[in-house]
Amino acid sequence: MNKRETLLIVDDEPHIINALKRLLLGNDFNILHANSAAEGLTLVQQNEVNVVISDYCMPVRNGVEFLSQVKIISPSTERILMTAFATIDTAIEAINSGEVFRFIIKPWDNKLLLNAIDDCLMHQRLVNTLKLGEERMFHTMARMVELKDPYTRGHCQRVANCSVAIADVLDLNKAIKKEILWGGWLHDCGKVGVPEKILNFPGRLSDQDLKLIHRHSEWGASVVSEAGLSRQVVNIVMYHHEHISGGGYPLGLKGEDIPLEARIVAVADVFDALSTDRPYRSGFPMDKVRRIMAEMRGDILDPKLHDILFDNFEKVFYEMHAPIEKNTGFKGVSVRQASLN
Ligand SMILES: [Fe+2]
């Protein structure tokens, strides 16, 4: 956490403000507070506020209305809604419409609230860094996202390399291949919006938690789009979990309605997930990977792109595990190799 970062607490109950201030005291934030939405909006106009934590139930203007105004006045300010269990549906709606980044249920759990603030700050840093438009930073930020989900270490680079190798066989031009490389790195950047507890949950997830994980493609797309990255990068982040048969998410697009760059990354994503080690299992042997992916062909994966991968297997596999300088102007750390068994 950083000393320069400013948090604004908005609640009409002074004892809530005091309790939150006490909780955040040791974290070196610059803390502002307001007792009403109107007062809160004035503070947002006058200060560079990183994160607003607002109560839902306030007189005159409720928390969602207030945070919608904050979004208009200061789009880069991250927004957390505090809500009672009775109004949880409103909070979920506000998340789905993009008015709110995270919500916390009252009475709050201190650790969950601090995690939500950390996630907000990470989301904001991600957007701000990507706005710089530097390739090396795109890669660094993708690696930072992997830290949240250590099961996927090295995954973004392998997916990006594999996608570029497929794009190469398709003879796509150099500029598009660059966008595919960046989109491959950043395809899961929306995972900053998924609580670590859910991301790393070892058992079967509830439907609600699964829905939250599925939100990562839209959250990620909002990050890369806010940062001004290209349409191809936004498409990859948004649509890499669509299925060719229409059974995927977030929109259930079918066939060629799914942008080509997203269909390419989807094939690379599945191939890497199956062929490399996870802490809970080793990577599958290649004949098993082929069998599983053959079953997905035409249902989940684009059949043509699936065939390109396996018809050019040696090339794609080799380039997938190539060092980062193969597709960029800088050197990076090498990624773990999968075995060709
Ligand atoms: Fe993903």
Residues whose N, C-alpha, C, O or C-beta is under 5 A from the ligand:
A	BS01	LIG	H187 D188
